[in-house]
Amino acid sequence: QVQLVESGGGLVQPGGSLRLSCAASGSTFSIATMGWYRQAPGKQRELVAAITSDSRTNYGDSVKGRFSISRDNAKTTMYLQMNSLKPEDTAVYYCNVRRFKDPADYWGQGTQVTVSS
């Protein structure tokens, strides 16, 4: 089992920045990927960014050039640096973890990000 704790969400003005964190604990010795997804009311959940165990990254088209995903030295805490935020970025952001040889998906509870003036 993997437990995920998210932090860093909140209210920010358009053009501002915000940094999200996701800390994984439990059976974290074989994490394959860590990623961020978001879901706005009435919309599908979409990929924001993901990072693999060998540090390859993938970004959703709507955030390329503005967001950056990273991980700490222990590879159990993930960050999402969000710059040049737009109102369209308003959503609940979810942390996701997948492990090698484990079919389960692990999700955090979500953290609200609101971009408004």
C-alpha positions in Angstrom: 0.0 0.0 0.0 1.0 3.6 -0.7 -0.3 6.6 1.2 -0.2 10.0 -0.4 -0.3 13.4 1.4 -0.8 16.5 -0.7 -0.2 20.2 0.2 0.3 23.6 -1.4 -3.1 24.3 -2.9 -4.9 27.6 -2.4 -6.0 30.8 -4.0 -3.7 32.8 -6.4 -4.2 35.7 -8.8 -3.9 35.2 -12.6 -0.2 35.3 -13.6 0.9 34.1 -10.2 2.7 31.0 -9.1 1.9 28.1 -6.8 3.9 25.0 -5.8 2.2 21.7 -5.0 3.8 18.9 -3.0 2.9 15.2 -2.8 4.6 13.0 -0.2 4.4 9.2 -0.6 4.8 6.7 2.2 4.3 3.0 2.9 5.5 0.6 0.2 7.4 3.2 -1.9 10.5 1.1 -2.8 9.3 0.3 -6.3 7.5 3.4 -7.6 7.3 3.4 -11.4 5.6 6.8 -12.0 4.4 9.8 -10.0 2.0 12.3 -11.5 -0.5 15.1 -11.2 -4.0 15.0 -12.6 -6.7 17.7 -12.3 -10.5 17.8 -12.6 -12.7 20.9 -12.9 -16.5 20.7 -12.3 -18.3 19.0 -15.2 -15.0 18.1 -16.9 -13.0 14.9 -17.4 -10.0 14.3 -15.2 -6.9 15.1 -17.3 -3.1 14.6 -17.0 -1.2 17.6 -15.9 2.3 16.2 -15.6 4.1 12.9 -14.7 7.6 11.7 -13.9 9.0 8.2 -14.3 11.6 6.3 -12.1 14.3 7.2 -14.6 13.3 10.9 -14.5 11.5 11.2 -17.8 8.7 13.7 -17.8 5.4 14.2 -19.6 3.1 17.2 -19.7 -0.4 17.9 -20.8 -0.6 20.2 -23.8 -2.4 23.0 -21.8 0.4 23.4 -19.3 3.5 22.9 -21.4 6.0 25.8 -20.9 4.2 26.9 -17.7 4.4 24.0 -15.3 7.3 21.9 -14.1 7.3 18.6 -12.3 10.2 17.4 -10.1 11.1 15.0 -7.3 13.3 15.0 -4.2 16.5 12.9 -3.7 14.6 10.1 -2.0 12.2 10.0 -5.0 9.2 9.8 -2.7 8.1 13.5 -2.7 6.9 15.1 -5.9 6.5 18.7 -6.7 4.5 20.7 -9.3 5.7 24.2 -9.9 2.9 26.2 -11.5 3.8 29.5 -13.1 1.8 32.0 -15.2 -1.4 30.6 -13.8 -4.7 31.2 -15.7 -8.3 31.0 -14.5 -8.6 27.9 -16.7 -6.1 26.1 -14.3 -8.7 26.2 -11.6 -9.4 22.6 -10.6 -8.9 19.9 -7.9 -5.4 18.6 -8.4 -4.8 14.9 -7.5 -1.5 13.1 -6.8 -1.1 9.7 -8.5 1.4 6.9 -8.0 2.0 3.6 -9.8 4.4 0.8 -8.8 6.3 -1.8 -10.7 4.4 -5.2 -10.8 1.4 -3.7 -9.0 -1.8 -3.3 -11.0 -3.3 -0.8 -8.5 -3.4 3.0 -8.9 -2.9 5.1 -5.8 -4.5 8.5 -5.4 -4.4 11.4 -3.0 -7.5 13.1 -1.7 -7.0 16.1 -4.0 -6.1 19.8 -3.3 -8.1 22.8 -4.6 -6.3 25.3 -6.8 -8.3 28.5 -7.5 -6.9 31.1 -9.9 -9.0 34.3 -9.6 -8.6 38.1 -9.3 
